[in-house]
């Protein structure tokens, strides 16, 4: 991301800056999806009820 910001400020028409921008966005999206996937918990509605005894 820092390389993208540096390249885009020096020369906005430079293609390497755009490529790194796309790559950094893809990595951020994949990291977010991986975080959600690893922390996903299915909560059953019956779990809130006390156990019948």
PQR file with spaces between the fields and no chain letter, atoms N, CA, C, O and H, PARSE charges and radii, in Angstrom:
ATOM       1  N    UNK     1       0.829   -1.196    0.000 -0.4000 1.5000
ATOM       2  CA   UNK     1       0.000    0.000    0.000 -0.0000 2.0000
ATOM       3  C    UNK     1       0.871    1.256    0.000  0.5500 1.7000
ATOM       4  O    UNK     1       0.551    2.231   -0.681 -0.5500 1.4000
ATOM       5  N    UNK     2       1.962    1.240    0.755 -0.4000 1.5000
ATOM       6  CA   UNK     2       2.848    2.403    0.778 -0.0000 2.0000
ATOM       7  C    UNK     2       3.504    2.609   -0.583  0.5500 1.7000
ATOM       8  O    UNK     2       3.678    3.745   -1.024 -0.5500 1.4000
ATOM       9  H    UNK     2       2.222    0.449    1.308  0.4000 1.0000
ATOM      10  N    UNK     3       3.865    1.521   -1.246 -0.4000 1.5000
ATOM      11  CA   UNK     3       4.440    1.632   -2.585 -0.0000 2.0000
ATOM      12  C    UNK     3       3.426    2.220   -3.556  0.5500 1.7000
ATOM      13  O    UNK     3       3.782    3.020   -4.421 -0.5500 1.4000
ATOM      14  H    UNK     3       3.723    0.599   -0.888  0.4000 1.0000
ATOM      15  N    UNK     4       2.179    1.830   -3.416 -0.4000 1.5000
ATOM      16  CA   UNK     4       1.117    2.371   -4.276 -0.0000 2.0000
ATOM      17  C    UNK     4       0.965    3.869   -4.075  0.5500 1.7000
ATOM      18  O    UNK     4       0.883    4.623   -5.044 -0.5500 1.4000
ATOM      19  H    UNK     4       1.890    1.180   -2.714  0.4000 1.0000
ATOM      20  N    UNK     5       0.927    4.303   -2.826 -0.4000 1.5000
ATOM      21  CA   UNK     5       0.766    5.732   -2.535 -0.0000 2.0000
ATOM      22  C    UNK     5       1.952    6.517   -3.086  0.5500 1.7000
ATOM      23  O    UNK     5       1.780    7.594   -3.656 -0.5500 1.4000
ATOM      24  H    UNK     5       0.993    3.691   -2.038  0.4000 1.0000
ATOM      25  N    UNK     6       3.161    5.971   -2.913 -0.4000 1.5000
ATOM      26  CA   UNK     6       4.353    6.657   -3.408 -0.0000 2.0000
ATOM      27  C    UNK     6       4.334    6.761   -4.927  0.5500 1.7000
ATOM      28  O    UNK     6       4.593    7.826   -5.488 -0.5500 1.4000
ATOM      29  H    UNK     6       3.301    5.095   -2.450  0.4000 1.0000
ATOM      30  N    UNK     7       4.027    5.656   -5.585 -0.4000 1.5000
ATOM      31  CA   UNK     7       4.022    5.663   -7.056 -0.0000 2.0000
ATOM      32  C    UNK     7       2.926    6.566   -7.617  0.5500 1.7000
ATOM      33  O    UNK     7       3.153    7.267   -8.603 -0.5500 1.4000
ATOM      34  H    UNK     7       3.817    4.791   -5.130  0.4000 1.0000
ATOM      35  N    UNK     8       1.752    6.559   -7.010 -0.4000 1.5000
ATOM      36  CA   UNK     8       0.646    7.358   -7.522 -0.0000 2.0000
ATOM      37  C    UNK     8       0.863    8.853   -7.270  0.5500 1.7000
ATOM      38  O    UNK     8       0.346    9.681   -8.021 -0.5500 1.4000
ATOM      39  H    UNK     8       1.568    5.989   -6.209  0.4000 1.0000
ATOM      40  N    UNK     9       1.625    9.217   -6.216 -0.4000 1.5000
ATOM      41  CA   UNK     9       1.878   10.631   -5.986 -0.0000 2.0000
ATOM      42  C    UNK     9       2.982   11.152   -6.891  0.5500 1.7000
ATOM      43  O    UNK     9       2.936   12.296   -7.343 -0.5500 1.4000
ATOM      44  H    UNK     9       2.045    8.545   -5.606  0.4000 1.0000
ATOM      45  N    UNK    10       3.971   10.311   -7.153 -0.4000 1.5000
ATOM      46  CA   UNK    10       5.063   10.756   -8.023 -0.0000 2.0000
ATOM      47  C    UNK    10       4.573   10.882   -9.465  0.5500 1.7000
ATOM      48  O    UNK    10       4.777   11.911  -10.108 -0.5500 1.4000
ATOM      49  H    UNK    10       4.008    9.381   -6.786  0.4000 1.0000
ATOM      50  N    UNK    11       3.923    9.822   -9.970 -0.4000 1.5000
ATOM      51  CA   UNK    11       3.465    9.822  -11.362 -0.0000 2.0000
ATOM      52  C    UNK    11       2.158    9.047  -11.445  0.5500 1.7000
ATOM      53  O    UNK    11       2.187    7.818  -11.493 -0.5500 1.4000
ATOM      54  H    UNK    11       3.757    8.986   -9.447  0.4000 1.0000
ATOM      55  N    UNK    12       1.002    9.730  -11.466 -0.4000 1.5000
ATOM      56  CA   UNK    12      -0.290    9.036  -11.461 -0.0000 2.0000
ATOM      57  C    UNK    12      -0.537    8.173  -12.696  0.5500 1.7000
ATOM      58  O    UNK    12      -1.373    7.270  -12.659 -0.5500 1.4000
ATOM      59  H    UNK    12       0.979   10.729  -11.427  0.4000 1.0000
ATOM      60  N    UNK    13       0.172    8.435  -13.778 -0.4000 1.5000
ATOM      61  CA   UNK    13      -0.037    7.651  -14.993 -0.0000 2.0000
ATOM      62  C    UNK    13       0.861    6.418  -15.050  0.5500 1.7000
ATOM      63  O    UNK    13       0.820    5.673  -16.029 -0.5500 1.4000
ATOM      64  H    UNK    13       0.852    9.168  -13.808  0.4000 1.0000
ATOM      65  N    UNK    14       1.671    6.193  -14.013 -0.4000 1.5000
ATOM      66  CA   UNK    14       2.589    5.060  -13.991 -0.0000 2.0000
ATOM      67  C    UNK    14       1.814    3.776  -13.716  0.5500 1.7000
ATOM      68  O    UNK    14       1.076    3.691  -12.734 -0.5500 1.4000
ATOM      69  H    UNK    14       1.704    6.798  -13.218  0.4000 1.0000
ATOM      70  N    UNK    15       1.977    2.793  -14.571 -0.4000 1.5000
ATOM      71  CA   UNK    15       1.162    1.581  -14.500 -0.0000 2.0000
ATOM      72  C    UNK    15       1.495    0.696  -13.305  0.5500 1.7000
ATOM      73  O    UNK    15       0.626   -0.021  -12.810 -0.5500 1.4000
ATOM      74  H    UNK    15       2.576    2.862  -15.368  0.4000 1.0000
ATOM      75  N    UNK    16       2.732    0.736  -12.839 -0.4000 1.5000
ATOM      76  CA   UNK    16       3.100   -0.099  -11.693 -0.0000 2.0000
ATOM      77  C    UNK    16       2.313    0.321  -10.457  0.5500 1.7000
ATOM      78  O    UNK    16       1.911   -0.527   -9.660 -0.5500 1.4000
ATOM      79  H    UNK    16       3.438    1.319  -13.241  0.4000 1.0000
ATOM      80  N    UNK    17       2.090    1.620  -10.293 -0.4000 1.5000
ATOM      81  CA   UNK    17       1.290    2.088   -9.157 -0.0000 2.0000
ATOM      82  C    UNK    17      -0.133    1.579   -9.216  0.5500 1.7000
ATOM      83  O    UNK    17      -0.713    1.222   -8.190 -0.5500 1.4000
ATOM      84  H    UNK    17       2.417    2.309  -10.940  0.4000 1.0000
ATOM      85  N    UNK    18      -0.698    1.543  -10.411 -0.4000 1.5000
ATOM      86  CA   UNK    18      -2.068    1.024  -10.557 -0.0000 2.0000
ATOM      87  C    UNK    18      -2.121   -0.472  -10.295  0.5500 1.7000
ATOM      88  O    UNK    18      -3.069   -0.970   -9.686 -0.5500 1.4000
ATOM      89  H    UNK    18      -0.227    1.833  -11.244  0.4000 1.0000
ATOM      90  N    UNK    19      -1.099   -1.191  -10.757 -0.4000 1.5000
ATOM      91  CA   UNK    19      -1.060   -2.645  -10.531 -0.0000 2.0000
ATOM      92  C    UNK    19      -0.963   -2.941   -9.046  0.5500 1.7000
ATOM      93  O    UNK    19      -1.672   -3.808   -8.536 -0.5500 1.4000
ATOM      94  H    UNK    19      -0.329   -0.787  -11.252  0.4000 1.0000
ATOM      95  N    UNK    20      -0.082   -2.221   -8.344 -0.4000 1.5000
ATOM      96  CA   UNK    20       0.046   -2.437   -6.903 -0.0000 2.0000
ATOM      97  C    UNK    20      -1.218   -2.008   -6.158  0.5500 1.7000
ATOM      98  O    UNK    20      -1.548   -2.585   -5.122 -0.5500 1.4000
ATOM      99  H    UNK    20       0.494   -1.516   -8.759  0.4000 1.0000
ATOM     100  N    UNK    21      -1.921   -1.008   -6.669 -0.4000 1.5000
ATOM     101  CA   UNK    21      -3.177   -0.599   -6.057 -0.0000 2.0000
ATOM     102  C    UNK    21      -4.204   -1.720   -6.156  0.5500 1.7000
ATOM     103  O    UNK    21      -4.882   -2.025   -5.175 -0.5500 1.4000
ATOM     104  H    UNK    21      -1.652   -0.539   -7.510  0.4000 1.0000
ATOM     105  N    UNK    22      -4.325   -2.332   -7.321 -0.4000 1.5000
ATOM     106  CA   UNK    22      -5.259   -3.443   -7.504 -0.0000 2.0000
ATOM     107  C    UNK    22      -4.852   -4.626   -6.633  0.5500 1.7000
ATOM     108  O    UNK    22      -5.702   -5.257   -6.004 -0.5500 1.4000
ATOM     109  H    UNK    22      -3.774   -2.084   -8.118  0.4000 1.0000
ATOM     110  N    UNK    23      -3.558   -4.929   -6.595 -0.4000 1.5000
ATOM     111  CA   UNK    23      -3.094   -6.054   -5.776 -0.0000 2.0000
ATOM     112  C    UNK    23      -3.352   -5.804   -4.290  0.5500 1.7000
ATOM     113  O    UNK    23      -3.755   -6.720   -3.574 -0.5500 1.4000
ATOM     114  H    UNK    23      -2.868   -4.417   -7.106  0.4000 1.0000
ATOM     115  N    UNK    24      -3.127   -4.589   -3.825 -0.4000 1.5000
ATOM     116  CA   UNK    24      -3.343   -4.311   -2.405 -0.0000 2.0000
ATOM     117  C    UNK    24      -4.822   -4.377   -2.045  0.5500 1.7000
ATOM     118  O    UNK    24      -5.170   -4.821   -0.951 -0.5500 1.4000
ATOM     119  H    UNK    24      -2.799   -3.845   -4.407  0.4000 1.0000
ATOM     120  N    UNK    25      -5.698   -3.942   -2.949 -0.4000 1.5000
ATOM     121  CA   UNK    25      -7.136   -4.039   -2.690 -0.0000 2.0000
ATOM     122  C    UNK    25      -7.558   -5.510   -2.662  0.5500 1.7000
ATOM     123  O    UNK    25      -8.338   -5.913   -1.799 -0.5500 1.4000
ATOM     124  H    UNK    25      -5.415   -3.581   -3.838  0.4000 1.0000
ATOM     125  N    UNK    26      -7.049   -6.312   -3.599 -0.4000 1.5000
ATOM     126  CA   UNK    26      -7.387   -7.739   -3.603 -0.0000 2.0000
ATOM     127  C    UNK    26      -6.896   -8.431   -2.340  0.5500 1.7000
ATOM     128  O    UNK    26      -7.614   -9.251   -1.769 -0.5500 1.4000
ATOM     129  H    UNK    26      -6.415   -5.985   -4.300  0.4000 1.0000
ATOM     130  N    UNK    27      -5.700   -8.118   -1.902 -0.4000 1.5000
ATOM     131  CA   UNK    27      -5.173   -8.724   -0.679 -0.0000 2.0000
ATOM     132  C    UNK    27      -6.008   -8.305    0.522  0.5500 1.7000
ATOM     133  O    UNK    27      -6.273   -9.127    1.400 -0.5500 1.4000
ATOM     134  H    UNK    27      -5.117   -7.452   -2.366  0.4000 1.0000
ATOM     135  N    UNK    28      -6.430   -7.043    0.581 -0.4000 1.5000
ATOM     136  CA   UNK    28      -7.249   -6.573    1.698 -0.0000 2.0000
ATOM     137  C    UNK    28      -8.605   -7.278    1.715  0.5500 1.7000
ATOM     138  O    UNK    28      -9.092   -7.657    2.780 -0.5500 1.4000
ATOM     139  H    UNK    28      -6.216   -6.376   -0.133  0.4000 1.0000
ATOM     140  N    UNK    29      -9.221   -7.456    0.538 -0.4000 1.5000
ATOM     141  CA   UNK    29     -10.513   -8.140    0.471 -0.0000 2.0000
ATOM     142  C    UNK    29     -10.365   -9.604    0.865  0.5500 1.7000
ATOM     143  O    UNK    29     -11.179  -10.123    1.629 -0.5500 1.4000
ATOM     144  H    UNK    29      -8.826   -7.149   -0.328  0.4000 1.0000
ATOM     145  N    UNK    30      -9.337  -10.273    0.355 -0.4000 1.5000
ATOM     146  CA   UNK    30      -9.123  -11.682    0.699 -0.0000 2.0000
ATOM     147  C    UNK    30      -8.811  -11.855    2.179  0.5500 1.7000
ATOM     148  O    UNK    30      -9.269  -12.818    2.794 -0.5500 1.4000
ATOM     149  H    UNK    30      -8.676   -9.851   -0.265  0.4000 1.0000
ATOM     150  N    UNK    31      -8.047  -10.948    2.757 -0.4000 1.5000
ATOM     151  CA   UNK    31      -7.751  -11.017    4.189 -0.0000 2.0000
ATOM     152  C    UNK    31      -9.023  -10.813    5.011  0.5500 1.7000
ATOM     153  O    UNK    31      -9.222  -11.484    6.023 -0.5500 1.4000
ATOM     154  H    UNK    31      -7.675  -10.166    2.257  0.4000 1.0000
ATOM     155  N    UNK    32      -9.878   -9.895    4.582 -0.4000 1.5000
ATOM     156  CA   UNK    32     -11.147   -9.680    5.286 -0.0000 2.0000
ATOM     157  C    UNK    32     -12.059  -10.887    5.206  0.5500 1.7000
ATOM     158  O    UNK    32     -12.677  -11.273    6.199 -0.5500 1.4000
ATOM     159  H    UNK    32      -9.717   -9.350    3.760  0.4000 1.0000
ATOM     160  N    UNK    33     -12.147  -11.488    4.021 -0.4000 1.5000
ATOM     161  CA   UNK    33     -12.967  -12.689    3.878 -0.0000 2.0000
ATOM     162  C    UNK    33     -12.407  -13.851    4.682  0.5500 1.7000
ATOM     163  O    UNK    33     -13.164  -14.623    5.271 -0.5500 1.4000
ATOM     164  H    UNK    33     -11.645  -11.175    3.215  0.4000 1.0000
ATOM     165  N    UNK    34     -11.090  -13.981    4.709 -0.4000 1.5000
ATOM     166  CA   UNK    34     -10.478  -15.044    5.499 -0.0000 2.0000
ATOM     167  C    UNK    34     -10.725  -14.828    6.991  0.5500 1.7000
ATOM     168  O    UNK    34     -10.943  -15.792    7.725 -0.5500 1.4000
ATOM     169  H    UNK    34     -10.475  -13.355    4.230  0.4000 1.0000
ATOM     170  N    UNK    35     -10.694  -13.585    7.443 -0.4000 1.5000
ATOM     171  CA   UNK    35     -10.967  -13.285    8.842 -0.0000 2.0000
ATOM     172  C    UNK    35     -12.409  -13.637    9.206  0.5500 1.7000
ATOM     173  O    UNK    35     -12.661  -14.236   10.252 -0.5500 1.4000
ATOM     174  H    UNK    35     -10.517  -12.802    6.847  0.4000 1.0000
ATOM     175  N    UNK    36     -13.348  -13.264    8.346 -0.4000 1.5000
ATOM     176  CA   UNK    36     -14.753  -13.578    8.601 -0.0000 2.0000
ATOM     177  C    UNK    36     -14.968  -15.090    8.590  0.5500 1.7000
ATOM     178  O    UNK    36     -15.692  -15.620    9.432 -0.5500 1.4000
ATOM     179  H    UNK    36     -13.143  -12.777    7.497  0.4000 1.0000
ATOM     180  N    UNK    37     -14.345  -15.781    7.645 -0.4000 1.5000
ATOM     181  CA   UNK    37     -14.499  -17.234    7.548 -0.0000 2.0000
ATOM     182  C    UNK    37     -13.942  -17.942    8.781  0.5500 1.7000
ATOM     183  O    UNK    37     -14.542  -18.899    9.271 -0.5500 1.4000
ATOM     184  H    UNK    37     -13.757  -15.351    6.961  0.4000 1.0000
ATOM     185  N    UNK    38     -12.806  -17.481    9.281 -0.4000 1.5000
ATOM     186  CA   UNK    38     -12.190  -18.144   10.432 -0.0000 2.0000
ATOM     187  C    UNK    38     -12.936  -17.849   11.729  0.5500 1.7000
ATOM     188  O    UNK    38     -12.841  -18.626   12.679 -0.5500 1.4000
ATOM     189  H    UNK    38     -12.319  -16.703    8.883  0.4000 1.0000
ATOM     190  N    UNK    39     -13.676  -16.742   11.787 -0.4000 1.5000
ATOM     191  CA   UNK    39     -14.390  -16.393   13.014 -0.0000 2.0000
ATOM     192  C    UNK    39     -15.893  -16.620   12.922  0.5500 1.7000
ATOM     193  O    UNK    39     -16.632  -16.221   13.822 -0.5500 1.4000
ATOM     194  H    UNK    39     -13.753  -16.111   11.015  0.4000 1.0000
ATOM     195  N    UNK    40     -16.352  -17.249   11.858 -0.4000 1.5000
ATOM     196  CA   UNK    40     -17.773  -17.469   11.661 -0.0000 2.0000
ATOM     197  C    UNK    40     -18.275  -18.520   12.639  0.5500 1.7000
ATOM     198  O    UNK    40     -17.693  -19.599   12.749 -0.5500 1.4000
ATOM     199  H    UNK    40     -15.752  -17.573   11.127  0.4000 1.0000
ATOM     200  N    UNK    41     -19.336  -18.213   13.338 -0.4000 1.5000
ATOM     201  CA   UNK    41     -19.958  -19.168   14.264 -0.0000 2.0000
ATOM     202  C    UNK    41     -21.454  -19.177   13.999  0.5500 1.7000
ATOM     203  O    UNK    41     -22.105  -18.132   14.012 -0.5500 1.4000
ATOM     204  H    UNK    41     -19.809  -17.337   13.249  0.4000 1.0000
ATOM     205  N    UNK    42     -21.990  -20.359   13.759 -0.4000 1.5000
ATOM     206  CA   UNK    42     -23.424  -20.492   13.560 -0.0000 2.0000
ATOM     207  C    UNK    42     -24.073  -20.635   14.925  0.5500 1.7000
ATOM     208  O    UNK    42     -23.743  -21.549   15.681 -0.5500 1.4000
ATOM     209  H    UNK    42     -21.461  -21.208   13.748  0.4000 1.0000
ATOM     210  N    UNK    43     -24.997  -19.736   15.244 -0.4000 1.5000
ATOM     211  CA   UNK    43     -25.673  -19.752   16.538 -0.0000 2.0000
ATOM     212  C    UNK    43     -27.066  -20.314   16.332  0.5500 1.7000
ATOM     213  O    UNK    43     -27.870  -19.758   15.585 -0.5500 1.4000
ATOM     214  H    UNK    43     -25.265  -18.994   14.630  0.4000 1.0000
ATOM     215  N    UNK    44     -27.340  -21.415   16.997 -0.4000 1.5000
ATOM     216  CA   UNK    44     -28.654  -22.030   16.931 -0.0000 2.0000
ATOM     217  C    UNK    44     -29.584  -21.300   17.900  0.5500 1.7000
ATOM     218  O    UNK    44     -29.172  -20.980   19.015 -0.5500 1.4000
ATOM     219  H    UNK    44     -26.686  -21.867   17.604  0.4000 1.0000
ATOM     220  N    UNK    45     -30.808  -21.035   17.507 -0.4000 1.5000
ATOM     221  CA   UNK    45     -31.732  -20.295   18.357 -0.0000 2.0000
ATOM     222  C    UNK    45     -32.089  -21.084   19.615  0.5500 1.7000
ATOM     223  O    UNK    45     -32.448  -20.487   20.630 -0.5500 1.4000
ATOM     224  H    UNK    45     -31.143  -21.295   16.601  0.4000 1.0000
ATOM     225  N    UNK    46     -32.000  -22.405   19.569 -0.4000 1.5000
ATOM     226  CA   UNK    46     -32.327  -23.222   20.737 -0.0000 2.0000
ATOM     227  C    UNK    46     -31.250  -23.151   21.809  0.5500 1.7000
ATOM     228  O    UNK    46     -31.482  -23.580   22.939 -0.5500 1.4000
ATOM     229  H    UNK    46     -31.709  -22.890   18.744  0.4000 1.0000
ATOM     230  N    UNK    47     -30.088  -22.622   21.483 -0.4000 1.5000
ATOM     231  CA   UNK    47     -29.002  -22.550   22.468 -0.0000 2.0000
ATOM     232  C    UNK    47     -29.311  -21.528   23.564  0.5500 1.7000
ATOM     233  O    UNK    47     -28.737  -21.600   24.650 -0.5500 1.4000
ATOM     234  H    UNK    47     -29.899  -22.274   20.565  0.4000 1.0000
ATOM     235  N    UNK    48     -30.199  -20.590   23.295 -0.4000 1.5000
ATOM     236  CA   UNK    48     -30.511  -19.576   24.302 -0.0000 2.0000
ATOM     237  C    UNK    48     -31.488  -20.097   25.364  0.5500 1.7000
ATOM     238  O    UNK    48     -31.608  -19.507   26.437 -0.5500 1.4000
ATOM     239  H    UNK    48     -30.665  -20.532   22.412  0.4000 1.0000
ATOM     240  N    UNK    49     -32.173  -21.180   25.073 -0.4000 1.5000
ATOM     241  CA   UNK    49     -33.144  -21.735   26.002 -0.0000 2.0000
ATOM     242  C    UNK    49     -32.453  -22.563   27.072  0.5500 1.7000
ATOM     243  O    UNK    49     -31.446  -23.215   26.796 -0.5500 1.4000
ATOM     244  H    UNK    49     -32.076  -21.660   24.201  0.4000 1.0000
ATOM     245  N    UNK    50     -32.981  -22.546   28.294 -0.4000 1.5000
ATOM     246  CA   UNK    50     -32.385  -23.385   29.351 -0.0000 2.0000
ATOM     247  C    UNK    50     -32.658  -24.865   29.068  0.5500 1.7000
ATOM     248  O    UNK    50     -33.638  -25.218   28.412 -0.5500 1.4000
ATOM     249  H    UNK    50     -33.799  -22.016   28.519  0.4000 1.0000
ATOM     250  N    UNK    51     -31.782  -25.707   29.572 -0.4000 1.5000
ATOM     251  CA   UNK    51     -31.955  -27.151   29.370 -0.0000 2.0000
ATOM     252  C    UNK    51     -33.159  -27.657   30.151  0.5500 1.7000
ATOM     253  O    UNK    51     -33.296  -27.342   31.333 -0.5500 1.4000
ATOM     254  H    UNK    51     -30.986  -25.421   30.105  0.4000 1.0000
ATOM     255  N    UNK    52     -34.032  -28.434   29.520 -0.4000 1.5000
ATOM     256  CA   UNK    52     -35.201  -28.981   30.242 -0.0000 2.0000
ATOM     257  C    UNK    52     -34.761  -30.111   31.186  0.5500 1.7000
ATOM     258  O    UNK    52     -34.101  -31.067   30.779 -0.5500 1.4000
ATOM     259  H    UNK    52     -33.920  -28.690   28.560  0.4000 1.0000
ATOM     260  N    UNK    53     -35.147  -29.968   32.443 -0.4000 1.5000
ATOM     261  CA   UNK    53     -34.800  -31.014   33.424 -0.0000 2.0000
ATOM     262  C    UNK    53     -36.002  -31.418   34.232  0.5500 1.7000
ATOM     263  O    UNK    53     -35.897  -32.283   35.102 -0.5500 1.4000
ATOM     264  H    UNK    53     -35.684  -29.192   32.774  0.4000 1.0000
